[in-house]
Amino acid sequence: MTMTALPYGKVNARSTDANSITNLWQSRTPFKGNSVTGIKGAHWDTGRLPKSFAFQYDMDRKNDRIVYTVLSYGTPIAWVLNDGTEVKPAVKYSVTTSKHQGKIY
């Protein structure tokens, strides 16, 4: 697995390396892969989240509660609140997104 340091402490990680993605999730380190990304804070869009989870994400974002988000193809698939709560919606997506979920769930 090749990881390249990018500006601002970001890391370019191949999404096929489960241990690296898992470690980045656990350490809340921003990263960018081909189709999976970890960011500090909240993303501006809820992507393909089902309405109930999209509403929850929007409320958490508007209340500045989200400190870290993992996105797969632009959809938040997991996020961390400022009290340490990890939100991991039990939603089934594509095969690739399911693989991303498996690395952090």
C-alpha positions as CSV (number, residue, x, y, z in Angstrom):
1,M,0.0,0.0,0.0
2,T,1.4,3.4,-1.0
3,M,0.5,6.4,1.1
4,T,1.6,9.8,0.0
5,A,1.6,12.8,2.3
6,L,-0.3,15.7,0.9
7,P,-0.4,19.3,2.1
8,Y,-2.2,20.0,5.4
9,G,-1.5,16.5,6.8
10,K,-3.7,14.8,4.3
11,V,-2.8,11.3,3.0
12,N,-3.5,9.7,-0.3
13,A,-4.5,6.1,0.5
14,R,-5.6,3.4,-1.9
15,S,-9.0,2.3,-0.7
16,T,-8.1,-1.3,-1.2
17,D,-5.9,-1.4,1.9
18,A,-8.3,-2.1,4.8
19,N,-5.8,-1.6,7.6
20,S,-4.8,1.8,6.4
21,I,-8.4,3.1,6.0
22,T,-9.3,1.6,9.3
23,N,-6.3,3.3,11.0
24,L,-7.1,6.6,9.3
25,W,-10.7,6.4,10.5
26,Q,-9.6,5.6,14.1
27,S,-7.0,8.4,14.2
28,R,-9.5,10.9,12.4
29,T,-6.8,11.7,9.8
30,P,-8.0,13.4,6.6
31,F,-7.3,11.3,3.5
32,K,-8.2,11.0,-0.1
33,G,-8.5,7.8,-2.1
34,N,-10.0,7.2,-5.5
35,S,-13.6,7.0,-4.3
36,V,-13.3,7.2,-0.5
37,T,-12.4,10.3,1.5
38,G,-12.0,11.3,5.1
39,I,-12.4,14.9,6.0
40,K,-12.3,17.0,9.2
41,G,-15.8,18.4,10.0
42,A,-18.9,17.9,7.9
43,H,-19.5,17.7,4.1
44,W,-21.9,20.2,2.6
45,D,-24.0,17.5,0.8
46,T,-25.7,14.3,2.1
47,G,-25.3,12.5,-1.2
48,R,-27.3,9.3,-1.4
49,L,-28.1,9.0,2.4
50,P,-31.7,7.9,3.0
51,K,-33.9,10.8,4.2
52,S,-33.8,9.9,7.9
53,F,-30.0,9.7,8.0
54,A,-29.7,12.8,5.7
55,F,-31.9,14.7,8.2
56,Q,-29.7,13.5,11.1
57,Y,-26.5,14.5,9.3
58,D,-27.9,17.9,8.4
59,M,-28.9,18.6,12.0
60,D,-25.5,17.5,13.3
61,R,-23.8,19.7,10.7
62,K,-26.0,22.7,11.4
63,N,-25.3,22.4,15.1
64,D,-21.5,22.1,14.5
65,R,-21.4,18.6,16.1
66,I,-19.6,16.7,13.3
67,V,-15.8,16.6,13.7
68,Y,-14.9,14.0,11.1
69,T,-16.7,12.4,8.1
70,V,-15.9,9.5,5.7
71,L,-17.4,9.8,2.3
72,S,-17.8,7.2,-0.4
73,Y,-18.5,8.7,-3.8
74,G,-19.6,11.9,-2.1
75,T,-22.0,10.3,0.3
76,P,-21.3,10.4,4.1
77,I,-21.1,6.7,5.2
78,A,-19.8,7.4,8.7
79,W,-19.1,10.5,10.9
80,V,-17.9,11.3,14.4
81,L,-19.6,13.8,16.7
82,N,-17.8,16.2,19.0
83,D,-18.8,14.0,22.0
84,G,-17.0,11.0,20.4
85,T,-20.1,9.3,19.1
86,E,-19.5,7.4,15.9
87,V,-22.5,7.4,13.5
88,K,-22.4,4.5,11.0
89,P,-25.7,4.2,9.2
90,A,-26.7,0.6,8.4
91,V,-27.4,1.4,4.7
92,K,-26.6,-0.9,1.8
93,Y,-25.0,0.8,-1.3
94,S,-22.8,-0.5,-4.2
95,V,-20.2,-3.2,-3.8
96,T,-17.4,-0.7,-3.6
97,T,-19.1,1.4,-1.0
98,S,-19.9,-1.7,1.0
99,K,-16.2,-2.5,1.0
100,H,-15.5,1.0,2.3
101,Q,-18.1,0.6,5.0
102,G,-16.5,-2.7,6.0
103,K,-13.2,-1.0,6.6
104,I,-14.7,1.4,9.2
105,Y,-17.8,-0.5,10.6
